[in-house]
Amino acid sequence: MAKGRLKKGSPMSREDVRILLTEIGLLLFAGVIVIRLLYIQLWERSKYEAMARKQYVLEIPLEAKRGVIYDRNMNALVMNEPCISVGLDKRQMEGTSQQYAKRLAPVLGVSASWLRNRIRSVKGQFVWLRRRLDVEYAARISALNLPGIRLEKETRRVYPHHEVASHIIGFTDVDNKGIEGIELQFNDILSGKDGFITIQRDGFGRAVPENVIRREEPVDGKSLVLTIDYILQTIATEELRHAINLYNARSGTVIILNPQTGEILAMANEPSYNPNKAGKYSFDARRNRAVTDAYEPGSTFKIVPFAAMLEYHLKKPDDLMFCENGVFMLRGRRIRDTKAHAWLTMQDVFAYSSNIGTVKMALELGEQRLYEMARKFGFGRETGIRLPGETPGILRPISQWSSFSLASMAIGQELACNTLQLAMAYAAIANGGELLNPRIAREVIDADSRKKPASYRQSLGRVVSEETAKKLKHMLIRVVEKGTGKPAKIDGLQIAGKTGTAQKPLSNGRGYSQTEFVSSFVGFFPADRPKYLVLVKLDTDQENQWGGKAAAPTFKRIAQKIRVYDRELQSEKQFTQRNGAHGRKVVTQELNGIILPDLSNRKLSAARAILEGLALKMSTEGKGDFVLNQKPAPGTRVRKGQEVVLQLFEAVVSDGYMEMPRVLGLSLREALSKLSMLGLSPVVYGHGKVVRQKPEPGSRVRTGIRVVVECEPEVILPTAVKVGYEQ
């Protein structure tokens, strides 16, 4: 040290100062290096470990299978099918992005310029080129032998019934995450948990499949059973479309529910969309109007003031009221009835939907009682249905009412509700006075096919007494028997219901449209023991504005089909007289067709239980405890008693090798599906049926190897014709 060379009291030379400063600088530099090393080793250890890990290992995701969605009778509404996604590891490319794009574009069905820009624009070493393609693409892409191209086996959602129940079910995005409807609301239950395989890379960054470092199996999502009945949903969809065309309606909604339990049996909207191609439709078409749209209910809201009058014992059904011969002046405004009436009983005021009689009752009832009864019926708050986007509607507090609001609200104006709110209000009358929480999810099925109830019947409170509900029910029957609801009447089936007609408010909030109307009818049957409640709402024109002209006839057609479907509603004698025994058999078979669920990857015992529950026969091919494939395919409509063939496989712990399966004689699609399920990579030559394969069936092969599949088209020989005749 310079200090050691200095004599006590002698001044430091320049050389000594330079040496001292150099030594201090070196010490500081060494200290910085030590601190930096400690920082890297302690605080940034995980970061550099991850960087090193990426250089020598490859992590391949194992996608969890998304849960299936069924209707209440175990008909599959949503299924999964095998597919592939195509990615590119840029580190292994042997060529330019232009060269890769030129060769891949014709196979992937995109332009070369789009593909080139895709490869160049995505940051990082890996880029997805196309997601969730048909498995047939795998062989064509593999045949290109492009280094760095990675094919990942995945599954994609399939909606076999297209528009039917689309607004309820919703759809998923390219990553199989729920975007709308049930797929969104129950995404956590359906999605499961993805797994992964960690594989070692070689010195060139290429994966070495034999060197598996770690494997974590995916946990498949749970399946969901809805309260929806596929047959009733189809009836609602078809009849709503018919009504839209017949009555020149811009849009519409039909709801069918069980008023005793709150279970939604059908919910249809128009315009509609196909969730298999959701991106091609506007948001307006995909909107579930039954819960997202609020509208003024018009005369269907009259159930509220009438319920209040009876509940508070202010009037009896036979009490007379003067209806001013069709015109009534109130605070400078004119209230009209469509037909002039003088004296009417309370129940006839309801049956003929007299605005004047209803307003007079409301004036006697008062603001507070009307508001409280509306809240009890569920207006102004969400129903609690487990579907996204529900609106609570509009029910302003009394402090915001004008001097005319009491009269307006009594006849269904100056407030708004969604269609489901109105349906649940009428369900409270049908079931004896309780407002229920509507249900859309019935059961959750776990991986072992055990069922767990998703929710139970839940009462939100008593709205009116059983006695009041009984009186209102008789008044609703009278509407159909002799009032505005006559077009909904069905011989031999007692129906309780109410018509509604409402002008649509102008967008500027000043007055009502003279050309746009809401025609509605809500009813339930059989009236003495209600099992079904049906609400029809149509956004139509001036000519078809009346609920009795458009909505009530639509209700009638739906109720008639439900009557055919539900044997309890139709006696054998009545049906045979009208249609004959043969007619009953044909209609019943048509309505009771079964949509075959997806049984692949299920335990044989679970698949057998499902088929037995659907009254279907079962036979098996091969050995094992799990289902590999099935015939007929999932989504096929079958009849009770029809045979379903299950192809089985054995799930064993893999040692890296497997027995080569036999695909000879299968169609190319069947062969690719089977090989894909077993983790084998096919190379295909030709098309048609498989005539040769390498390796040979039964030989012991390494998992993940390439399999050569040679196909030839089927040759159909002409049938020999016998000349002559038979005695």
LOVEX-14581 format. One line per field, with one value per residue (C-alpha): x, y, z. Coordinates in Angstrom, 3 decimals, decimal comma. Example, Ala and Ser with C-alpha at 12.3 -4.5 7.8 and 13.67 -1.06 7.14 Angstrom:
# LOVEX-14581
X = 12,300_13,670
Y = -4,500_-1,060
Z = 7,800_7,140
***
This chain:
# LOVEX-14581
X = 0,000_1,084_0,479_3,088_5,749_5,212_7,211_5,338_4,739_6,228_4,033_2,551_4,082_1,955_2,913_1,722_-1,604_-2,117_-1,368_-3,763_-6,560_-5,963_-6,171_-9,388_-10,886_-9,992_-11,577_-14,748_-14,872_-14,443_-17,160_-19,569_-18,886_-19,459_-22,718_-23,866_-23,113_-25,008_-27,939_-28,009_-27,616_-30,199_-32,699_-32,668_-31,991_-35,408_-35,090_-31,790_-32,879_-35,894_-33,638_-31,338_-34,301_-35,676_-32,367_-32,262_-35,896_-39,173_-42,473_-45,423_-48,870_-51,398_-54,831_-57,558_-60,703_-63,550_-66,705_-69,706_-73,024_-76,205_-79,905_-82,021_-82,454_-78,684_-78,852_-75,511_-75,888_-72,130_-69,387_-65,632_-63,916_-60,202_-58,363_-54,827_-53,116_-50,113_-47,189_-43,663_-40,478_-38,421_-35,121_-35,432_-36,368_-34,284_-35,316_-36,911_-40,384_-41,283_-40,317_-42,273_-45,307_-45,286_-45,341_-47,748_-50,322_-52,065_-52,372_-53,569_-56,040_-54,609_-52,658_-48,867_-48,564_-50,734_-48,716_-45,379_-46,486_-47,727_-44,307_-42,450_-44,742_-45,140_-42,370_-40,622_-39,370_-42,746_-45,774_-49,143_-49,955_-53,474_-55,509_-57,962_-58,004_-59,485_-57,192_-56,922_-54,574_-51,944_-50,893_-50,687_-48,607_-46,300_-45,665_-44,066_-41,195_-40,606_-38,186_-39,652_-43,306_-45,098_-48,488_-50,368_-53,308_-56,182_-59,954_-62,513_-66,116_-68,831_-72,431_-74,348_-77,727_-76,472_-78,952_-81,014_-80,262_-77,337_-78,171_-78,253_-75,096_-72,898_-69,503_-65,747_-62,760_-59,808_-58,292_-61,482_-62,376_-66,036_-67,092_-70,874_-73,759_-73,280_-69,787_-68,821_-70,875_-69,652_-66,204_-64,364_-66,375_-66,156_-62,522_-60,562_-56,782_-54,185_-51,131_-47,742_-44,768_-41,215_-38,844_-35,071_-33,610_-30,392_-27,485_-29,311_-32,441_-34,403_-36,732_-35,736_-39,107_-37,446_-36,050_-39,142_-38,096_-41,517_-45,134_-48,189_-51,482_-54,337_-57,464_-60,490_-63,342_-66,622_-69,706_-72,908_-76,546_-78,930_-82,614_-83,292_-85,337_-83,930_-87,304_-89,079_-86,202_-86,594_-90,348_-89,815_-87,180_-89,240_-92,465_-90,718_-89,186_-92,589_-94,132_-91,369_-92,158_-95,935_-96,373_-93,641_-91,724_-88,219_-87,308_-88,887_-88,473_-90,111_-89,603_-90,907_-90,455_-91,774_-93,589_-93,398_-89,570_-88,367_-86,521_-86,063_-87,144_-86,582_-85,419_-85,370_-84,559_-84,681_-82,549_-80,310_-76,826_-74,773_-72,146_-69,964_-69,403_-70,034_-67,532_-69,639_-72,611_-73,208_-73,489_-77,157_-77,795_-75,847_-77,626_-79,830_-82,800_-84,714_-82,446_-80,495_-83,323_-85,743_-89,133_-92,426_-94,670_-97,995_-101,135_-99,278_-98,177_-101,807_-101,394_-99,619_-102,380_-105,039_-102,969_-102,592_-106,327_-107,145_-104,299_-105,245_-108,974_-109,894_-112,020_-113,621_-113,699_-117,452_-117,344_-118,650_-116,694_-117,798_-115,490_-116,670_-117,868_-114,340_-112,914_-111,650_-109,992_-107,395_-105,310_-105,766_-104,896_-107,245_-107,219_-108,928_-110,068_-109,958_-113,657_-116,151_-117,490_-119,926_-120,164_-117,807_-116,975_-113,403_-112,671_-114,102_-111,995_-109,080_-110,552_-111,176_-107,997_-109,768_-107,220_-109,851_-110,969_-107,343_-106,396_-109,404_-108,333_-104,779_-106,040_-107,832_-104,801_-102,278_-98,634_-97,031_-99,018_-98,528_-94,784_-94,417_-96,365_-94,248_-91,092_-92,516_-93,146_-89,466_-89,661_-86,751_-84,208_-82,386_-84,038_-80,855_-80,672_-77,087_-76,747_-74,501_-75,755_-79,098_-80,718_-82,664_-85,145_-86,518_-88,783_-88,256_-88,718_-91,914_-89,963_-89,271_-92,883_-94,922_-98,562_-99,543_-97,049_-99,484_-101,937_-99,222_-97,553_-100,855_-101,193_-97,523_-95,925_-93,146_-91,393_-89,393_-88,614_-86,831_-88,851_-87,707_-88,797_-92,317_-92,366_-91,280_-93,952_-96,656_-95,004_-95,628_-99,365_-99,206_-97,446_-99,646_-97,920_-94,134_-91,517_-88,818_-85,217_-85,087_-82,743_-80,732_-78,111_-79,405_-76,407_-72,614_-70,972_-67,412_-64,730_-66,172_-69,637_-70,993_-73,789_-73,975_-76,941_-75,880_-78,744_-82,056_-85,522_-85,108_-87,969_-87,316_-90,354_-94,125_-95,689_-99,368_-101,387_-102,542_-106,097_-105,149_-103,148_-106,166_-108,445_-105,933_-105,628_-109,398_-109,266_-106,489_-108,581_-111,440_-109,127_-108,649_-112,207_-114,061_-111,605_-108,708_-106,869_-109,408_-106,927_-104,847_-107,722_-107,226_-110,104_-109,669_-106,782_-107,551_-105,202_-104,689_-103,073_-102,926_-102,402_-100,278_-99,846_-97,402_-96,076_-92,301_-90,906_-89,108_-85,324_-85,342_-87,622_-90,387_-93,511_-94,173_-93,736_-96,792_-95,235_-93,346_-95,176_-94,626_-97,172_-97,053_-98,904_-98,002_-99,924_-99,666_-101,330_-102,990_-104,525_-105,554_-102,038_-99,671_-96,771_-95,712_-95,561_-94,994_-94,265_-94,266_-92,986_-92,835_-91,489_-93,872_-95,699_-98,987_-101,036_-99,961_-99,620_-102,374_-101,332_-104,422_-103,515_-99,827_-98,523_-101,561_-101,798_-98,049_-98,562_-101,331_-99,148_-96,390_-98,831_-100,332_-96,895_-96,047_-99,321_-98,281_-94,833_-96,097_-98,305_-99,706_-101,457_-103,235_-105,566_-105,189_-108,846_-108,832_-105,624_-106,671_-109,990_-108,296_-105,132_-105,565_-103,266_-100,784_-100,656_-99,829_-96,992_-95,421_-95,610_-94,327_-91,368_-90,555_-90,592_-88,806_-85,754_-82,582_-79,453_-76,549_-74,044_-70,255_-69,044_-65,367_-62,764_-65,423_-65,231_-67,180_-69,337_-70,272_-71,038_-73,217_-75,177_-75,776_-77,000_-79,267_-80,727_-81,522_-83,095_-80,405_-78,716_-74,939_-72,313_-68,522_-65,503_-62,030_-60,949_-60,511_-62,241_-62,454_-64,334_-62,152_-64,855_-68,530_-70,984_-73,247_-71,190_-71,966_-74,808_-76,617_-80,381_-81,289_-84,439_-85,073_-83,804_-81,226_-77,801_-74,685_-71,290_-68,452_-64,803_-62,764_-59,141_-57,068_-55,455_-52,012_-48,940_-46,685_-43,013_-42,496_-43,719_-47,091_-48,756_-49,340_-53,114_-54,853_-56,286_-56,610_-60,076_-60,940_-61,753_-58,969_-60,890_-61,427_-57,771_-56,450_-58,764_-57,654_-53,929_-54,268_-55,929_-52,936_-50,317_-49,053_-48,118_-49,527_-47,993_-50,734_-50,500_-53,638_-57,233_-60,203_-59,878_-56,650_-55,165_-51,616_-49,913_-46,367_-45,489_-47,613_-50,608_-49,623_-45,938_-44,260_-43,462_-42,247_-44,872_-45,075_-43,431_-44,573_-46,958_-47,244_-50,865_-51,599_-55,135_-57,031_-60,521_-63,261_-64,166_-67,864_-68,570_-71,827_-74,428_-75,209_-78,737_-80,710_-82,870_-86,167_-88,789_-89,548_-92,620
Y = 0,000_3,579_4,388_1,840_3,444_6,952_8,239_9,808_13,482_13,462_14,791_12,348_12,460_12,492_8,930_7,855_9,646_7,926_4,536_5,174_6,270_3,251_0,879_2,518_2,290_-1,393_-2,057_-0,226_-2,115_-5,438_-4,446_-3,621_-6,995_-8,820_-6,935_-7,608_-11,321_-11,454_-9,625_-12,090_-15,119_-14,070_-11,622_-12,528_-16,215_-17,279_-14,986_-16,440_-19,967_-19,448_-18,118_-21,105_-23,435_-22,139_-22,947_-26,605_-27,610_-27,337_-27,187_-28,548_-27,744_-30,531_-29,021_-30,018_-31,272_-28,815_-30,169_-31,139_-29,283_-31,380_-30,666_-32,076_-35,386_-35,789_-34,727_-33,094_-29,382_-28,753_-31,259_-31,405_-32,759_-33,383_-30,734_-29,420_-26,070_-25,127_-23,211_-22,263_-22,296_-19,628_-20,922_-24,079_-22,433_-23,400_-20,727_-17,305_-16,330_-15,754_-19,330_-20,776_-18,637_-19,658_-23,385_-23,234_-20,772_-23,170_-25,827_-23,497_-21,667_-18,169_-15,773_-15,981_-12,269_-12,638_-15,623_-13,866_-10,814_-13,077_-14,748_-11,431_-9,347_-11,653_-11,062_-13,994_-17,287_-19,042_-17,994_-19,664_-19,780_-21,281_-22,524_-25,418_-26,858_-30,195_-33,147_-33,868_-30,888_-32,681_-35,128_-32,447_-30,134_-32,950_-33,912_-30,480_-31,421_-27,839_-27,630_-25,744_-26,426_-27,762_-29,494_-29,500_-31,822_-29,854_-29,946_-27,417_-26,736_-28,008_-26,838_-29,577_-27,830_-24,530_-21,730_-23,785_-22,524_-20,449_-17,413_-19,587_-21,575_-18,818_-19,740_-19,836_-18,034_-19,608_-20,571_-22,400_-19,740_-18,827_-15,560_-15,462_-17,344_-20,514_-20,931_-17,651_-17,885_-21,412_-21,128_-22,092_-25,307_-26,269_-25,373_-27,621_-27,206_-27,598_-29,842_-29,921_-32,063_-30,787_-32,228_-31,733_-29,907_-30,864_-28,508_-27,163_-26,316_-29,283_-31,234_-34,764_-36,508_-39,461_-37,235_-36,326_-34,371_-33,848_-34,574_-33,109_-34,506_-32,097_-32,099_-32,162_-29,740_-30,824_-31,254_-29,332_-30,413_-27,557_-27,301_-26,810_-29,427_-29,721_-30,648_-27,695_-25,419_-26,548_-25,952_-22,436_-21,643_-22,869_-21,173_-17,895_-17,856_-18,578_-15,712_-13,290_-13,934_-14,114_-10,922_-8,770_-8,615_-7,195_-9,347_-11,558_-13,794_-16,987_-18,365_-21,708_-22,517_-24,675_-22,270_-24,724_-24,921_-21,889_-24,150_-22,625_-25,234_-23,092_-19,573_-18,511_-15,169_-13,763_-12,647_-15,588_-16,841_-20,000_-20,289_-22,433_-19,221_-16,610_-14,135_-13,695_-12,306_-8,880_-8,249_-7,445_-10,986_-12,575_-10,633_-12,704_-10,328_-12,328_-10,952_-8,046_-5,940_-3,855_-2,828_-1,375_-4,399_-2,694_-4,552_-7,652_-5,509_-5,110_-8,246_-6,031_-3,481_-6,227_-8,390_-5,432_-4,651_-8,241_-8,656_-5,482_-6,414_-3,190_-4,947_-8,293_-9,922_-9,262_-5,591_-3,234_-0,352_2,360_2,498_5,863_4,462_4,368_7,827_9,150_12,515_12,584_15,647_17,034_13,783_11,479_7,740_5,477_1,879_0,024_-0,770_1,359_-0,157_1,225_-0,953_-3,922_-6,210_-6,130_-9,475_-8,238_-5,082_-7,501_-9,836_-7,010_-5,172_-1,885_0,880_3,131_0,554_-0,267_3,394_3,992_1,057_2,404_5,761_3,966_1,786_4,623_5,054_3,281_0,063_-0,140_0,406_-2,149_-4,787_-4,204_-4,737_-7,922_-9,290_-8,710_-5,611_-3,204_-5,881_-8,764_-12,181_-13,995_-16,132_-17,278_-15,722_-12,727_-9,284_-9,229_-5,820_-5,005_-2,955_0,403_0,994_4,532_5,385_7,238_10,453_10,571_10,026_12,764_13,497_11,148_8,313_6,298_6,062_5,357_2,620_0,875_0,129_-0,797_2,493_4,590_1,401_-1,309_-4,974_-7,783_-10,678_-13,143_-10,788_-10,746_-14,529_-15,054_-12,610_-14,722_-17,894_-16,548_-16,542_-20,014_-21,628_-20,106_-16,818_-17,401_-15,532_-18,028_-17,674_-18,904_-21,844_-22,597_-25,051_-28,344_-30,555_-30,658_-33,928_-34,530_-36,698_-39,857_-39,096_-38,309_-35,761_-32,845_-30,444_-26,994_-25,292_-26,047_-24,521_-21,170_-18,959_-15,225_-14,646_-14,716_-12,106_-12,697_-15,167_-18,452_-17,129_-14,037_-16,171_-18,446_-15,480_-14,063_-17,456_-17,561_-14,042_-15,106_-18,100_-15,688_-13,611_-16,675_-17,960_-14,720_-11,796_-10,542_-13,882_-15,951_-16,628_-18,637_-20,965_-24,726_-27,168_-29,610_-27,688_-24,947_-21,995_-18,935_-15,951_-12,259_-10,247_-7,131_-4,341_-1,502_1,326_1,581_4,804_7,101_7,136_10,804_9,965_12,282_10,276_6,948_5,568_5,257_2,467_0,218_-1,902_-4,774_-7,572_-10,061_-12,928_-14,836_-17,873_-21,127_-24,549_-26,739_-23,913_-26,117_-27,605_-25,426_-27,329_-24,988_-21,226_-19,736_-16,081_-14,731_-11,229_-9,782_-6,387_-5,800_-3,165_-1,269_-3,841_-6,708_-4,740_-6,420_-9,241_-11,183_-10,999_-11,938_-13,183_-15,200_-17,336_-18,000_-19,109_-21,425_-23,145_-23,654_-24,997_-27,429_-28,871_-29,126_-30,987_-33,531_-33,877_-34,305_-37,368_-36,281_-33,366_-35,492_-38,389_-41,413_-41,287_-37,638_-37,995_-41,174_-39,653_-36,703_-38,284_-42,041_-44,530_-44,356_-40,570_-40,682_-43,115_-41,037_-37,722_-39,233_-40,828_-37,568_-35,520_-38,121_-38,433_-38,626_-36,599_-38,987_-37,531_-37,715_-40,787_-40,699_-40,918_-41,938_-45,019_-47,911_-48,112_-44,416_-44,731_-47,781_-45,897_-42,955_-45,187_-47,158_-43,888_-42,938_-46,383_-47,244_-50,600_-50,971_-53,229_-52,999_-53,525_-54,208_-54,453_-51,918_-49,811_-46,574_-45,450_-44,510_-43,927_-44,526_-45,282_-43,416_-40,257_-37,737_-35,390_-37,994_-38,234_-41,809_-43,607_-45,385_-48,957_-48,228_-49,855_-47,771_-49,402_-48,353_-48,866_-49,492_-48,966_-49,873_-47,077_-48,316_-46,612_-45,942_-46,981_-44,966_-47,782_-48,961_-51,518_-50,218_-50,000_-51,356_-48,686_-50,797_-50,501_-47,296_-44,046_-41,466_-39,338_-42,305_-43,329_-39,837_-39,458_-42,798_-42,130_-38,623_-39,959_-42,306_-39,576_-40,890_-38,578_-39,807_-39,209_-39,722_-40,732_-40,742_-40,475_-42,737_-45,839_-47,050_-49,975_-50,089_-48,898_-48,832_-49,997_-53,112_-53,518_-55,083_-54,229_-52,543_-48,921_-45,820_-43,303_-40,288_-41,849_-41,090_-43,574_-43,983_-44,360_-45,193_-44,716_-45,536_-44,451_-47,043_-48,662_-49,339_-52,090_-52,112_-54,490_-57,491_-57,394_-60,632_-60,867_-62,656_-62,839_-64,737_-66,834
Z = 0,000_-0,682_2,955_4,024_1,859_3,263_6,139_9,002_8,398_4,847_2,002_-0,636_-4,049_-7,233_-7,914_-4,469_-5,008_-8,364_-6,860_-3,969_-6,306_-8,552_-5,604_-4,378_-7,901_-8,160_-4,776_-5,791_-9,108_-7,337_-4,874_-7,690_-9,327_-6,053_-5,424_-9,011_-8,658_-5,387_-7,007_-9,907_-7,655_-5,090_-6,560_-10,284_-9,979_-11,257_-14,296_-15,483_-14,645_-16,918_-19,710_-19,418_-19,228_-22,525_-24,211_-23,284_-22,637_-24,544_-22,692_-24,701_-23,317_-22,817_-23,231_-20,799_-22,471_-21,999_-20,405_-22,518_-22,187_-22,174_-22,081_-19,245_-21,122_-21,732_-25,373_-26,208_-26,940_-27,122_-27,877_-28,492_-31,589_-32,276_-34,253_-34,754_-34,416_-36,558_-35,049_-36,080_-33,973_-35,753_-34,310_-36,377_-39,677_-42,685_-45,118_-45,228_-44,068_-47,727_-48,638_-45,714_-46,499_-50,165_-49,325_-46,382_-47,733_-50,209_-47,480_-44,718_-46,957_-46,439_-48,636_-48,731_-47,918_-44,808_-43,616_-44,274_-42,312_-39,523_-39,166_-39,256_-37,064_-34,046_-31,510_-29,916_-31,293_-31,556_-33,576_-34,139_-37,869_-37,732_-34,798_-34,486_-38,001_-39,128_-38,331_-42,077_-42,353_-40,253_-42,975_-45,670_-43,482_-42,317_-45,941_-46,537_-44,159_-43,073_-40,103_-37,153_-37,976_-34,922_-34,949_-31,667_-31,060_-29,536_-29,338_-30,474_-29,566_-31,866_-31,655_-33,503_-33,418_-34,872_-34,019_-31,570_-28,018_-29,313_-27,146_-24,041_-24,754_-26,191_-27,669_-26,988_-28,476_-30,287_-26,921_-25,873_-23,291_-22,865_-24,515_-24,128_-22,536_-20,510_-21,968_-20,273_-17,079_-16,228_-17,813_-14,611_-14,301_-17,981_-18,731_-16,360_-15,911_-18,663_-18,215_-19,939_-21,029_-20,532_-23,176_-23,490_-26,521_-28,296_-29,079_-32,135_-30,167_-31,539_-29,290_-28,266_-27,647_-25,901_-23,150_-21,155_-18,070_-16,552_-17,414_-15,711_-16,924_-17,673_-15,525_-17,796_-17,225_-15,708_-17,857_-17,307_-17,556_-18,321_-17,491_-21,215_-23,059_-26,584_-28,108_-26,484_-27,465_-31,068_-30,958_-29,565_-32,204_-35,159_-34,077_-33,321_-36,807_-38,290_-36,308_-37,334_-41,008_-40,596_-38,569_-40,117_-36,833_-36,527_-33,530_-30,906_-27,871_-26,629_-23,111_-21,854_-18,161_-15,354_-13,002_-10,098_-10,056_-12,020_-14,491_-17,959_-20,515_-23,623_-24,441_-28,102_-29,702_-33,208_-34,925_-34,098_-34,985_-35,489_-32,702_-34,989_-37,001_-34,319_-35,763_-38,889_-36,941_-35,447_-31,726_-32,307_-33,580_-30,708_-27,956_-25,636_-25,769_-23,180_-20,439_-21,964_-23,439_-21,374_-22,796_-21,598_-20,904_-21,599_-20,537_-19,348_-16,368_-15,287_-13,219_-10,637_-9,825_-9,919_-7,534_-5,173_-5,198_-4,266_-1,759_0,126_-0,051_-1,849_-4,492_-5,236_-8,693_-9,044_-7,991_-10,686_-12,189_-14,607_-17,620_-18,969_-22,341_-23,721_-22,906_-19,561_-18,882_-16,098_-15,280_-18,766_-20,566_-22,442_-21,589_-24,133_-24,407_-27,715_-27,227_-25,326_-22,098_-19,529_-16,411_-16,047_-13,162_-11,943_-13,601_-16,911_-16,711_-16,699_-19,340_-21,836_-20,766_-20,059_-19,521_-17,957_-15,390_-14,533_-14,052_-11,811_-9,653_-9,469_-8,257_-5,438_-4,759_-4,448_-5,385_-2,427_-2,731_-6,506_-6,165_-3,360_-5,297_-8,416_-6,359_-4,842_-8,335_-9,143_-11,326_-11,092_-10,094_-11,771_-11,672_-10,614_-13,777_-14,308_-17,748_-18,483_-19,423_-17,593_-17,208_-14,026_-16,052_-14,887_-11,893_-10,675_-6,973_-6,129_-5,533_-9,292_-10,387_-12,069_-11,303_-14,149_-13,401_-11,275_-14,181_-16,749_-14,712_-13,987_-17,725_-18,203_-19,244_-17,657_-16,540_-18,288_-17,683_-19,441_-20,831_-18,172_-15,358_-16,755_-17,161_-13,546_-12,325_-14,007_-12,706_-9,184_-9,925_-11,488_-8,509_-5,821_-5,009_-4,721_-6,757_-7,741_-8,778_-12,401_-13,040_-16,171_-14,764_-13,428_-12,607_-12,801_-13,892_-12,681_-14,322_-12,759_-14,169_-10,716_-10,793_-8,408_-8,376_-9,601_-7,781_-6,106_-6,221_-4,573_-3,457_-3,343_-1,168_-1,209_-3,485_-2,749_-0,697_-2,172_-2,127_-4,158_-6,585_-7,040_-7,833_-10,309_-11,972_-12,545_-13,969_-16,364_-17,472_-18,175_-20,447_-22,689_-22,444_-23,259_-23,411_-25,511_-25,250_-27,219_-30,070_-27,567_-26,630_-27,184_-26,925_-24,057_-22,474_-19,957_-20,400_-18,211_-19,872_-20,690_-23,871_-24,090_-26,611_-26,105_-28,234_-28,307_-26,821_-29,249_-28,996_-27,921_-24,979_-26,173_-26,772_-28,482_-31,979_-34,203_-36,302_-33,850_-31,268_-28,853_-29,136_-26,264_-24,643_-21,482_-20,344_-18,436_-18,605_-17,484_-15,479_-12,533_-12,128_-14,205_-15,704_-18,513_-18,787_-22,241_-22,991_-26,558_-27,345_-30,874_-31,952_-34,820_-36,864_-36,501_-38,383_-36,082_-32,847_-30,846_-28,559_-29,572_-33,256_-33,296_-29,940_-28,794_-31,991_-31,714_-28,107_-29,267_-31,873_-29,296_-26,679_-29,202_-29,968_-26,284_-25,814_-28,425_-26,856_-23,272_-23,052_-19,690_-21,407_-23,992_-23,283_-25,551_-26,543_-27,605_-29,555_-31,341_-32,378_-33,997_-35,459_-35,338_-33,660_-36,533_-36,336_-32,621_-33,215_-35,993_-34,127_-30,894_-32,684_-34,432_-31,226_-29,129_-31,376_-29,249_-29,980_-29,318_-26,801_-27,159_-25,263_-26,307_-23,521_-20,998_-18,845_-20,317_-17,194_-17,488_-21,195_-20,533_-17,858_-20,209_-23,042_-20,715_-19,460_-23,063_-23,742_-26,328_-26,930_-26,752_-28,313_-28,142_-30,400_-29,042_-25,423_-22,674_-20,064_-22,061_-25,189_-28,180_-30,799_-31,413_-34,199_-34,915_-34,409_-31,629_-32,521_-34,649_-34,085_-33,117_-32,009_-28,728_-28,866_-31,576_-31,172_-30,502_-31,202_-28,882_-29,871_-26,720_-25,706_-22,690_-20,661_-19,500_-18,097_-21,110_-21,197_-24,364_-26,624_-27,830_-30,073_-33,585_-34,136_-37,222_-39,508_-42,657_-44,179_-42,338_-44,100_-44,071_-41,554_-39,208_-39,487_-38,789_-35,804_-34,359_-34,875_-33,475_-30,319_-29,803_-30,319_-33,679_-36,583_-39,920_-43,362_-45,955_-49,594_-51,724_-50,566_-49,854_-47,673_-46,059_-48,033_-46,586_-43,416_-42,052_-39,413_-39,578_-37,227_-33,921_-34,134_-31,151_-31,956_-30,129_-29,077_-31,391_-34,464_-37,993_-39,563_-43,326_-44,452_-48,089_-49,362_-52,519_-53,587_-53,312_-56,616_-57,015_-59,542_-61,500_-60,141_-62,357_-63,776_-64,021_-67,089_-66,718_-64,021_-60,865_-60,417
***
